Amino acid sequence: MMEIYSFDDLEGLVHSVFHNLVYFSDYEDETIKLLATITYNYLRICLTQVRVNEQEVKKASLYLRKIPSIPAVAYEKMKGDYILALHYSYYTTAEEIDKVLKKVREDGSRPGFFIGFKF
């Protein structure tokens, strides 16, 4: 649904999330998962713009990193790390993440762990 907004409108909405929803210990896992999904989708949209706004990519990636590494959001965080690795041309890291993501898709389950990748 985020795709129906203009990028400028979406940017304002997402910035409101990034600035106002920062006390993760106050939220249920479902809320944290929603925040991770929004952040991943925004990051993906940022990276598919004709002219990528690196400042917005950085904001989204920082917020995604701040989201707690709990099992409920491991998949979204890995997908975010994957597209960032591709964006920054860290192809070896992207391949490693892709192997894990493929395994998760093949198994039809979400991982109960989180592998953190540093760029």
N, CA, C and O atoms as CSV, one atom per row, in Angstrom:
chain,resi,resn,atom,element,x,y,z
A,1,MET,N,N,0.816,-1.183,0.000
A,1,MET,CA,C,0.000,0.000,0.000
A,1,MET,C,C,0.869,1.260,0.000
A,1,MET,O,O,0.431,2.318,-0.452
A,2,MET,N,N,2.076,1.149,0.496
A,2,MET,CA,C,2.952,2.315,0.565
A,2,MET,C,C,3.267,2.861,-0.824
A,2,MET,O,O,3.561,4.046,-0.979
A,3,GLU,N,N,3.204,2.001,-1.823
A,3,GLU,CA,C,3.549,2.399,-3.190
A,3,GLU,C,C,2.566,3.408,-3.784
A,3,GLU,O,O,2.904,4.080,-4.759
A,4,ILE,N,N,1.362,3.533,-3.225
A,4,ILE,CA,C,0.389,4.457,-3.804
A,4,ILE,C,C,0.679,5.911,-3.430
A,4,ILE,O,O,0.140,6.826,-4.054
A,5,TYR,N,N,1.510,6.130,-2.437
A,5,TYR,CA,C,1.867,7.485,-2.018
A,5,TYR,C,C,2.995,8.031,-2.876
A,5,TYR,O,O,3.838,7.281,-3.368
A,6,SER,N,N,2.999,9.337,-3.049
A,6,SER,CA,C,4.172,9.949,-3.676
A,6,SER,C,C,5.321,9.798,-2.690
A,6,SER,O,O,5.098,9.677,-1.486
A,7,PHE,N,N,6.546,9.805,-3.199
A,7,PHE,CA,C,7.684,9.607,-2.317
A,7,PHE,C,C,7.752,10.707,-1.252
A,7,PHE,O,O,8.076,10.423,-0.099
A,8,ASP,N,N,7.453,11.946,-1.618
A,8,ASP,CA,C,7.493,13.049,-0.653
A,8,ASP,C,C,6.487,12.848,0.471
A,8,ASP,O,O,6.805,13.086,1.637
A,9,ASP,N,N,5.273,12.409,0.132
A,9,ASP,CA,C,4.262,12.148,1.159
A,9,ASP,C,C,4.672,10.974,2.035
A,9,ASP,O,O,4.532,11.020,3.257
A,10,LEU,N,N,5.172,9.936,1.409
A,10,LEU,CA,C,5.612,8.752,2.140
A,10,LEU,C,C,6.751,9.095,3.089
A,10,LEU,O,O,6.801,8.614,4.222
A,11,GLU,N,N,7.655,9.926,2.614
A,11,GLU,CA,C,8.787,10.344,3.440
A,11,GLU,C,C,8.299,11.000,4.729
A,11,GLU,O,O,8.816,10.705,5.806
A,12,GLY,N,N,7.325,11.873,4.632
A,12,GLY,CA,C,6.789,12.535,5.821
A,12,GLY,C,C,6.132,11.567,6.778
A,12,GLY,O,O,6.316,11.668,7.991
A,13,LEU,N,N,5.365,10.624,6.243
A,13,LEU,CA,C,4.695,9.636,7.089
A,13,LEU,C,C,5.704,8.747,7.812
A,13,LEU,O,O,5.574,8.487,9.009
A,14,VAL,N,N,6.694,8.292,7.081
A,14,VAL,CA,C,7.682,7.391,7.662
A,14,VAL,C,C,8.547,8.119,8.686
A,14,VAL,O,O,8.922,7.541,9.706
A,15,HIS,N,N,8.860,9.361,8.424
A,15,HIS,CA,C,9.647,10.123,9.398
A,15,HIS,C,C,8.892,10.263,10.714
A,15,HIS,O,O,9.496,10.259,11.787
A,16,SER,N,N,7.588,10.387,10.629
A,16,SER,CA,C,6.786,10.436,11.845
A,16,SER,C,C,6.948,9.138,12.640
A,16,SER,O,O,7.073,9.171,13.864
A,17,VAL,N,N,6.947,8.014,11.956
A,17,VAL,CA,C,7.165,6.721,12.614
A,17,VAL,C,C,8.554,6.678,13.228
A,17,VAL,O,O,8.709,6.318,14.395
A,18,PHE,N,N,9.571,7.045,12.446
A,18,PHE,CA,C,10.958,6.960,12.912
A,18,PHE,C,C,11.216,7.840,14.137
A,18,PHE,O,O,12.038,7.499,14.987
A,19,HIS,N,N,10.521,8.959,14.225
A,19,HIS,CA,C,10.766,9.886,15.333
A,19,HIS,C,C,9.869,9.651,16.543
A,19,HIS,O,O,10.246,9.981,17.667
A,20,ASN,N,N,8.698,9.088,16.325
A,20,ASN,CA,C,7.743,8.952,17.423
A,20,ASN,C,C,7.650,7.551,18.015
A,20,ASN,O,O,7.215,7.396,19.156
A,21,LEU,N,N,8.039,6.551,17.279
A,21,LEU,CA,C,7.921,5.177,17.756
A,21,LEU,C,C,9.317,4.600,17.991
A,21,LEU,O,O,9.842,3.847,17.171
A,22,VAL,N,N,9.894,4.967,19.112
A,22,VAL,CA,C,11.277,4.594,19.406
A,22,VAL,C,C,11.448,3.845,20.730
A,22,VAL,O,O,12.554,3.415,21.057
A,23,TYR,N,N,10.389,3.691,21.475
A,23,TYR,CA,C,10.477,3.010,22.770
A,23,TYR,C,C,10.030,1.564,22.592
A,23,TYR,O,O,8.941,1.182,23.019
A,24,PHE,N,N,10.880,0.771,21.959
A,24,PHE,CA,C,10.518,-0.574,21.551
A,24,PHE,C,C,10.152,-1.475,22.720
A,24,PHE,O,O,9.368,-2.410,22.559
A,25,SER,N,N,10.701,-1.210,23.878
A,25,SER,CA,C,10.375,-2.051,25.040
A,25,SER,C,C,8.920,-1.883,25.467
A,25,SER,O,O,8.389,-2.711,26.207
A,26,ASP,N,N,8.280,-0.819,25.005
A,26,ASP,CA,C,6.872,-0.577,25.334
A,26,ASP,C,C,5.917,-1.294,24.390
A,26,ASP,O,O,4.711,-1.299,24.637
A,27,TYR,N,N,6.418,-1.901,23.314
A,27,TYR,CA,C,5.559,-2.452,22.272
A,27,TYR,C,C,5.519,-3.972,22.299
A,27,TYR,O,O,6.486,-4.635,22.673
A,28,GLU,N,N,4.380,-4.499,21.894
A,28,GLU,CA,C,4.221,-5.943,21.713
A,28,GLU,C,C,5.007,-6.376,20.471
A,28,GLU,O,O,5.342,-5.547,19.625
A,29,ASP,N,N,5.295,-7.658,20.368
A,29,ASP,CA,C,6.020,-8.184,19.214
A,29,ASP,C,C,5.316,-7.864,17.897
A,29,ASP,O,O,5.977,-7.595,16.894
A,30,GLU,N,N,3.985,-7.890,17.888
A,30,GLU,CA,C,3.231,-7.612,16.664
A,30,GLU,C,C,3.460,-6.175,16.197
A,30,GLU,O,O,3.558,-5.923,14.996
A,31,THR,N,N,3.545,-5.243,17.126
A,31,THR,CA,C,3.800,-3.843,16.782
A,31,THR,C,C,5.217,-3.684,16.252
A,31,THR,O,O,5.443,-2.964,15.280
A,32,ILE,N,N,6.162,-4.350,16.883
A,32,ILE,CA,C,7.549,-4.288,16.425
A,32,ILE,C,C,7.661,-4.891,15.028
A,32,ILE,O,O,8.397,-4.374,14.188
A,33,LYS,N,N,6.937,-5.977,14.776
A,33,LYS,CA,C,6.942,-6.585,13.443
A,33,LYS,C,C,6.366,-5.615,12.409
A,33,LYS,O,O,6.894,-5.508,11.302
A,34,LEU,N,N,5.309,-4.921,12.754
A,34,LEU,CA,C,4.722,-3.934,11.842
A,34,LEU,C,C,5.726,-2.817,11.547
A,34,LEU,O,O,5.862,-2.394,10.399
A,35,LEU,N,N,6.421,-2.344,12.566
A,35,LEU,CA,C,7.436,-1.302,12.374
A,35,LEU,C,C,8.572,-1.799,11.478
A,35,LEU,O,O,9.061,-1.060,10.624
A,36,ALA,N,N,8.986,-3.039,11.674
A,36,ALA,CA,C,10.053,-3.612,10.840
A,36,ALA,C,C,9.592,-3.748,9.391
A,36,ALA,O,O,10.366,-3.494,8.468
A,37,THR,N,N,8.353,-4.140,9.190
A,37,THR,CA,C,7.807,-4.290,7.840
A,37,THR,C,C,7.714,-2.936,7.147
A,37,THR,O,O,8.089,-2.805,5.982
A,38,ILE,N,N,7.219,-1.937,7.854
A,38,ILE,CA,C,7.136,-0.580,7.297
A,38,ILE,C,C,8.532,-0.089,6.919
A,38,ILE,O,O,8.737,0.463,5.838
A,39,THR,N,N,9.473,-0.294,7.810
A,39,THR,CA,C,10.837,0.182,7.576
A,39,THR,C,C,11.476,-0.534,6.395
A,39,THR,O,O,12.111,0.102,5.553
A,40,TYR,N,N,11.315,-1.846,6.326
A,40,TYR,CA,C,11.862,-2.596,5.195
A,40,TYR,C,C,11.238,-2.105,3.878
A,40,TYR,O,O,11.952,-1.865,2.905
A,41,ASN,N,N,9.917,-1.959,3.853
A,41,ASN,CA,C,9.247,-1.510,2.634
A,41,ASN,C,C,9.699,-0.115,2.225
A,41,ASN,O,O,9.885,0.159,1.040
A,42,TYR,N,N,9.873,0.760,3.200
A,42,TYR,CA,C,10.350,2.111,2.893
A,42,TYR,C,C,11.773,2.056,2.337
A,42,TYR,O,O,12.092,2.745,1.368
A,43,LEU,N,N,12.605,1.255,2.938
A,43,LEU,CA,C,13.974,1.097,2.457
A,43,LEU,C,C,13.982,0.584,1.020
A,43,LEU,O,O,14.734,1.080,0.181
A,44,ARG,N,N,13.150,-0.403,0.744
A,44,ARG,CA,C,13.039,-0.958,-0.609
A,44,ARG,C,C,12.572,0.116,-1.600
A,44,ARG,O,O,13.100,0.217,-2.707
A,45,ILE,N,N,11.590,0.905,-1.197
A,45,ILE,CA,C,11.099,1.983,-2.056
A,45,ILE,C,C,12.197,3.021,-2.283
A,45,ILE,O,O,12.386,3.493,-3.404
A,46,CYS,N,N,12.918,3.375,-1.220
A,46,CYS,CA,C,14.023,4.335,-1.360
A,46,CYS,C,C,15.035,3.855,-2.391
A,46,CYS,O,O,15.521,4.642,-3.203
A,47,LEU,N,N,15.349,2.577,-2.360
A,47,LEU,CA,C,16.376,2.026,-3.236
A,47,LEU,C,C,15.902,1.824,-4.672
A,47,LEU,O,O,16.715,1.576,-5.562
A,48,THR,N,N,14.604,1.926,-4.905
A,48,THR,CA,C,14.092,1.755,-6.264
A,48,THR,C,C,13.744,3.089,-6.926
A,48,THR,O,O,13.227,3.110,-8.043
A,49,GLN,N,N,14.021,4.187,-6.252
A,49,GLN,CA,C,13.785,5.493,-6.855
A,49,GLN,C,C,14.784,5.722,-7.988
A,49,GLN,O,O,15.887,5.175,-7.969
A,50,VAL,N,N,14.399,6.525,-8.964
A,50,VAL,CA,C,15.301,6.820,-10.080
A,50,VAL,C,C,16.592,7.429,-9.554
A,50,VAL,O,O,17.685,7.038,-9.963
A,51,ARG,N,N,16.459,8.387,-8.648
A,51,ARG,CA,C,17.638,8.956,-7.974
A,51,ARG,C,C,17.533,8.591,-6.500
A,51,ARG,O,O,16.709,9.136,-5.766
A,52,VAL,N,N,18.376,7.667,-6.086
A,52,VAL,CA,C,18.337,7.178,-4.703
A,52,VAL,C,C,18.789,8.281,-3.769
A,52,VAL,O,O,19.851,8.874,-3.956
A,53,ASN,N,N,17.969,8.554,-2.754
A,53,ASN,CA,C,18.300,9.536,-1.734
A,53,ASN,C,C,19.051,8.798,-0.625
A,53,ASN,O,O,18.443,8.138,0.218
A,54,GLU,N,N,20.371,8.919,-0.638
A,54,GLU,CA,C,21.202,8.173,0.317
A,54,GLU,C,C,20.895,8.554,1.765
A,54,GLU,O,O,21.048,7.731,2.668
A,55,GLN,N,N,20.471,9.776,1.987
A,55,GLN,CA,C,20.128,10.199,3.344
A,55,GLN,C,C,18.915,9.415,3.852
A,55,GLN,O,O,18.879,9.018,5.017
A,56,GLU,N,N,17.936,9.194,2.996
A,56,GLU,CA,C,16.757,8.417,3.389
A,56,GLU,C,C,17.106,6.943,3.578
A,56,GLU,O,O,16.575,6.287,4.474
A,57,VAL,N,N,17.990,6.429,2.744
A,57,VAL,CA,C,18.448,5.050,2.901
A,57,VAL,C,C,19.115,4.892,4.259
A,57,VAL,O,O,18.874,3.915,4.968
A,58,LYS,N,N,19.943,5.846,4.613
A,58,LYS,CA,C,20.641,5.789,5.894
A,58,LYS,C,C,19.655,5.858,7.063
A,58,LYS,O,O,19.790,5.106,8.029
A,59,LYS,N,N,18.669,6.749,6.985
A,59,LYS,CA,C,17.667,6.859,8.062
A,59,LYS,C,C,16.918,5.545,8.245
A,59,LYS,O,O,16.723,5.080,9.368
A,60,ALA,N,N,16.505,4.956,7.133
A,60,ALA,CA,C,15.755,3.700,7.211
A,60,ALA,C,C,16.625,2.573,7.746
A,60,ALA,O,O,16.170,1.776,8.568
A,61,SER,N,N,17.871,2.497,7.289
A,61,SER,CA,C,18.733,1.411,7.753
A,61,SER,C,C,19.068,1.574,9.241
A,61,SER,O,O,19.150,0.584,9.967
A,62,LEU,N,N,19.259,2.799,9.690
A,62,LEU,CA,C,19.525,3.029,11.120
A,62,LEU,C,C,18.323,2.646,11.974
A,62,LEU,O,O,18.481,2.036,13.032
A,63,TYR,N,N,17.125,3.000,11.520
A,63,TYR,CA,C,15.925,2.651,12.284
A,63,TYR,C,C,15.744,1.129,12.307
A,63,TYR,O,O,15.397,0.559,13.341
A,64,LEU,N,N,15.980,0.477,11.170
A,64,LEU,CA,C,15.855,-0.979,11.127
A,64,LEU,C,C,16.836,-1.628,12.096
A,64,LEU,O,O,16.503,-2.626,12.736
A,65,ARG,N,N,18.033,-1.076,12.211
A,65,ARG,CA,C,19.023,-1.613,13.156
A,65,ARG,C,C,18.611,-1.383,14.608
A,65,ARG,O,O,18.944,-2.186,15.481
A,66,LYS,N,N,17.891,-0.300,14.872
A,66,LYS,CA,C,17.446,-0.005,16.240
A,66,LYS,C,C,16.325,-0.934,16.689
A,66,LYS,O,O,16.149,-1.174,17.884
A,67,ILE,N,N,15.578,-1.445,15.740
A,67,ILE,CA,C,14.498,-2.372,16.085
A,67,ILE,C,C,15.133,-3.600,16.730
A,67,ILE,O,O,16.101,-4.144,16.199
A,68,PRO,N,N,14.601,-4.038,17.863
A,68,PRO,CA,C,15.213,-5.170,18.566
A,68,PRO,C,C,15.297,-6.417,17.692
A,68,PRO,O,O,14.403,-6.694,16.891
A,69,SER,N,N,16.369,-7.150,17.857
A,69,SER,CA,C,16.567,-8.397,17.112
A,69,SER,C,C,15.852,-9.532,17.827
A,69,SER,O,O,16.449,-10.320,18.560
A,70,ILE,N,N,14.550,-9.581,17.584
A,70,ILE,CA,C,13.717,-10.632,18.165
A,70,ILE,C,C,13.277,-11.560,17.033
A,70,ILE,O,O,13.253,-11.151,15.872
A,71,PRO,N,N,12.932,-12.796,17.361
A,71,PRO,CA,C,12.524,-13.737,16.309
A,71,PRO,C,C,11.411,-13.223,15.395
A,71,PRO,O,O,11.395,-13.542,14.206
A,72,ALA,N,N,10.496,-12.445,15.927
A,72,ALA,CA,C,9.352,-11.958,15.145
A,72,ALA,C,C,9.764,-11.085,13.964
A,72,ALA,O,O,9.013,-10.970,12.996
A,73,VAL,N,N,10.933,-10.473,14.027
A,73,VAL,CA,C,11.353,-9.554,12.958
A,73,VAL,C,C,12.643,-9.983,12.261
A,73,VAL,O,O,13.201,-9.225,11.468
A,74,ALA,N,N,13.111,-11.177,12.549
A,74,ALA,CA,C,14.375,-11.636,11.963
A,74,ALA,C,C,14.322,-11.613,10.440
A,74,ALA,O,O,15.282,-11.188,9.797
A,75,TYR,N,N,13.222,-12.061,9.860
A,75,TYR,CA,C,13.113,-12.123,8.405
A,75,TYR,C,C,13.173,-10.730,7.783
A,75,TYR,O,O,13.882,-10.532,6.796
A,76,GLU,N,N,12.452,-9.769,8.334
A,76,GLU,CA,C,12.456,-8.404,7.806
A,76,GLU,C,C,13.836,-7.765,7.930
A,76,GLU,O,O,14.288,-7.066,7.022
A,77,LYS,N,N,14.496,-8.006,9.046
A,77,LYS,CA,C,15.827,-7.441,9.241
A,77,LYS,C,C,16.830,-8.062,8.263
A,77,LYS,O,O,17.701,-7.366,7.742
A,78,MET,N,N,16.709,-9.364,8.016
A,78,MET,CA,C,17.601,-10.005,7.049
A,78,MET,C,C,17.336,-9.496,5.628
A,78,MET,O,O,18.273,-9.261,4.866
A,79,LYS,N,N,16.069,-9.329,5.278
A,79,LYS,CA,C,15.762,-8.800,3.942
A,79,LYS,C,C,16.320,-7.388,3.794
A,79,LYS,O,O,16.828,-7.028,2.732
A,80,GLY,N,N,16.228,-6.592,4.851
A,80,GLY,CA,C,16.805,-5.249,4.821
A,80,GLY,C,C,18.306,-5.296,4.652
A,80,GLY,O,O,18.865,-4.554,3.845
A,81,ASP,N,N,18.967,-6.165,5.406
A,81,ASP,CA,C,20.418,-6.316,5.265
A,81,ASP,C,C,20.786,-6.780,3.859
A,81,ASP,O,O,21.803,-6.359,3.309
A,82,TYR,N,N,19.961,-7.643,3.282
A,82,TYR,CA,C,20.228,-8.156,1.945
A,82,TYR,C,C,20.184,-7.040,0.899
A,82,TYR,O,O,21.104,-6.918,0.090
A,83,ILE,N,N,19.141,-6.238,0.906
A,83,ILE,CA,C,19.049,-5.193,-0.122
A,83,ILE,C,C,20.094,-4.106,0.105
A,83,ILE,O,O,20.554,-3.485,-0.852
A,84,LEU,N,N,20.471,-3.870,1.349
A,84,LEU,CA,C,21.551,-2.917,1.618
A,84,LEU,C,C,22.886,-3.458,1.125
A,84,LEU,O,O,23.687,-2.714,0.560
A,85,ALA,N,N,23.130,-4.753,1.335
A,85,ALA,CA,C,24.379,-5.356,0.855
A,85,ALA,C,C,24.468,-5.241,-0.667
A,85,ALA,O,O,25.533,-4.944,-1.207
A,86,LEU,N,N,23.367,-5.473,-1.346
A,86,LEU,CA,C,23.365,-5.316,-2.801
A,86,LEU,C,C,23.598,-3.859,-3.193
A,86,LEU,O,O,24.372,-3.572,-4.106
A,87,HIS,N,N,22.937,-2.957,-2.509
A,87,HIS,CA,C,23.065,-1.532,-2.817
A,87,HIS,C,C,24.509,-1.058,-2.668
A,87,HIS,O,O,25.007,-0.289,-3.491
A,88,TYR,N,N,25.165,-1.515,-1.628
A,88,TYR,CA,C,26.543,-1.082,-1.370
A,88,TYR,C,C,27.590,-1.999,-2.017
A,88,TYR,O,O,28.785,-1.880,-1.747
A,89,SER,N,N,27.128,-2.905,-2.865
A,89,SER,CA,C,28.001,-3.817,-3.612
A,89,SER,C,C,28.798,-4.761,-2.718
A,89,SER,O,O,29.932,-5.114,-3.042
A,90,TYR,N,N,28.222,-5.165,-1.615
A,90,TYR,CA,C,28.835,-6.180,-0.754
A,90,TYR,C,C,28.255,-7.535,-1.171
A,90,TYR,O,O,27.433,-8.123,-0.468
A,91,TYR,N,N,28.703,-8.004,-2.322
A,91,TYR,CA,C,28.080,-9.162,-2.934
A,91,TYR,C,C,28.305,-10.454,-2.166
A,91,TYR,O,O,27.431,-11.321,-2.158
A,92,THR,N,N,29.446,-10.601,-1.527
A,92,THR,CA,C,29.695,-11.804,-0.734
A,92,THR,C,C,28.724,-11.865,0.440
A,92,THR,O,O,28.150,-12.917,0.724
A,93,THR,N,N,28.543,-10.742,1.115
A,93,THR,CA,C,27.588,-10.676,2.226
A,93,THR,C,C,26.178,-10.933,1.720
A,93,THR,O,O,25.414,-11.661,2.353
A,94,ALA,N,N,25.826,-10.341,0.584
A,94,ALA,CA,C,24.487,-10.540,0.005
A,94,ALA,C,C,24.254,-12.023,-0.299
A,94,ALA,O,O,23.162,-12.540,-0.059
A,95,GLU,N,N,25.268,-12.704,-0.824
A,95,GLU,CA,C,25.138,-14.138,-1.107
A,95,GLU,C,C,24.888,-14.938,0.168
A,95,GLU,O,O,24.063,-15.851,0.180
A,96,GLU,N,N,25.598,-14.595,1.236
A,96,GLU,CA,C,25.414,-15.298,2.512
A,96,GLU,C,C,23.992,-15.107,3.026
A,96,GLU,O,O,23.339,-16.060,3.453
A,97,ILE,N,N,23.524,-13.871,2.980
A,97,ILE,CA,C,22.166,-13.583,3.448
A,97,ILE,C,C,21.149,-14.284,2.567
A,97,ILE,O,O,20.172,-14.841,3.069
A,98,ASP,N,N,21.367,-14.264,1.253
A,98,ASP,CA,C,20.440,-14.897,0.320
A,98,ASP,C,C,20.322,-16.388,0.593
A,98,ASP,O,O,19.228,-16.940,0.478
A,99,LYS,N,N,21.408,-17.055,0.949
A,99,LYS,CA,C,21.362,-18.482,1.278
A,99,LYS,C,C,20.417,-18.730,2.458
A,99,LYS,O,O,19.619,-19.667,2.442
A,100,VAL,N,N,20.521,-17.885,3.469
A,100,VAL,CA,C,19.656,-18.034,4.641
A,100,VAL,C,C,18.205,-17.756,4.252
A,100,VAL,O,O,17.305,-18.502,4.639
A,101,LEU,N,N,17.976,-16.690,3.493
A,101,LEU,CA,C,16.614,-16.352,3.073
A,101,LEU,C,C,16.003,-17.461,2.220
A,101,LEU,O,O,14.825,-17.783,2.376
A,102,LYS,N,N,16.792,-18.045,1.322
A,102,LYS,CA,C,16.292,-19.148,0.493
A,102,LYS,C,C,15.918,-20.341,1.355
A,102,LYS,O,O,14.887,-20.976,1.135
A,103,LYS,N,N,16.752,-20.642,2.326
A,103,LYS,CA,C,16.460,-21.764,3.226
A,103,LYS,C,C,15.154,-21.520,3.973
A,103,LYS,O,O,14.343,-22.432,4.129
A,104,VAL,N,N,14.955,-20.302,4.427
A,104,VAL,CA,C,13.726,-19.959,5.142
A,104,VAL,C,C,12.526,-20.114,4.214
A,104,VAL,O,O,11.500,-20.665,4.611
A,105,ARG,N,N,12.653,-19.627,2.967
A,105,ARG,CA,C,11.540,-19.741,2.015
A,105,ARG,C,C,11.255,-21.204,1.680
A,105,ARG,O,O,10.094,-21.596,1.568
A,106,GLU,N,N,12.293,-22.006,1.520
A,106,GLU,CA,C,12.116,-23.433,1.215
A,106,GLU,C,C,11.422,-24.161,2.357
A,106,GLU,O,O,10.564,-25.014,2.131
A,107,ASP,N,N,11.796,-23.821,3.572
A,107,ASP,CA,C,11.208,-24.476,4.746
A,107,ASP,C,C,9.796,-23.984,5.013
A,107,ASP,O,O,9.023,-24.639,5.713
A,108,GLY,N,N,9.463,-22.828,4.453
A,108,GLY,CA,C,8.133,-22.273,4.685
A,108,GLY,C,C,7.941,-21.747,6.087
A,108,GLY,O,O,6.811,-21.597,6.552
A,109,SER,N,N,9.026,-21.470,6.754
A,109,SER,CA,C,8.937,-20.963,8.123
A,109,SER,C,C,9.791,-19.727,8.259
A,109,SER,O,O,10.601,-19.407,7.390
A,110,ARG,N,N,9.598,-19.052,9.344
A,110,ARG,CA,C,10.411,-17.884,9.667
A,110,ARG,C,C,11.480,-18.317,10.659
A,110,ARG,O,O,11.221,-19.162,11.516
A,111,PRO,N,N,12.675,-17.752,10.554
A,111,PRO,CA,C,13.732,-18.163,11.476
A,111,PRO,C,C,13.433,-17.723,12.905
A,111,PRO,O,O,12.817,-16.682,13.132
A,112,GLY,N,N,13.877,-18.525,13.853
A,112,GLY,CA,C,13.730,-18.182,15.254
A,112,GLY,C,C,15.010,-17.593,15.806
A,112,GLY,O,O,15.289,-17.691,17.001
A,113,PHE,N,N,15.778,-16.986,14.937
A,113,PHE,CA,C,17.065,-16.426,15.315
A,113,PHE,C,C,17.309,-15.197,14.464
A,113,PHE,O,O,16.536,-14.891,13.557
A,114,PHE,N,N,18.375,-14.506,14.760
A,114,PHE,CA,C,18.744,-13.364,13.925
A,114,PHE,C,C,20.232,-13.380,13.700
A,114,PHE,O,O,21.021,-13.493,14.638
A,115,ILE,N,N,20.607,-13.264,12.438
A,115,ILE,CA,C,22.015,-13.165,12.075
A,115,ILE,C,C,22.255,-11.709,11.724
A,115,ILE,O,O,21.623,-11.191,10.804
A,116,GLY,N,N,23.135,-11.048,12.418
A,116,GLY,CA,C,23.411,-9.643,12.121
A,116,GLY,C,C,24.561,-9.532,11.142
A,116,GLY,O,O,25.591,-10.186,11.303
A,117,PHE,N,N,24.386,-8.710,10.137
A,117,PHE,CA,C,25.424,-8.468,9.152
A,117,PHE,C,C,25.857,-7.034,9.275
A,117,PHE,O,O,25.017,-6.134,9.282
A,118,LYS,N,N,27.147,-6.796,9.371
A,118,LYS,CA,C,27.694,-5.439,9.494
A,118,LYS,C,C,28.226,-4.986,8.150
A,118,LYS,O,O,28.866,-5.750,7.427
A,119,PHE,N,N,27.953,-3.734,7.827
A,119,PHE,CA,C,28.454,-3.164,6.573
A,119,PHE,C,C,29.513,-2.154,6.863
A,119,PHE,O,O,30.065,-1.556,5.939
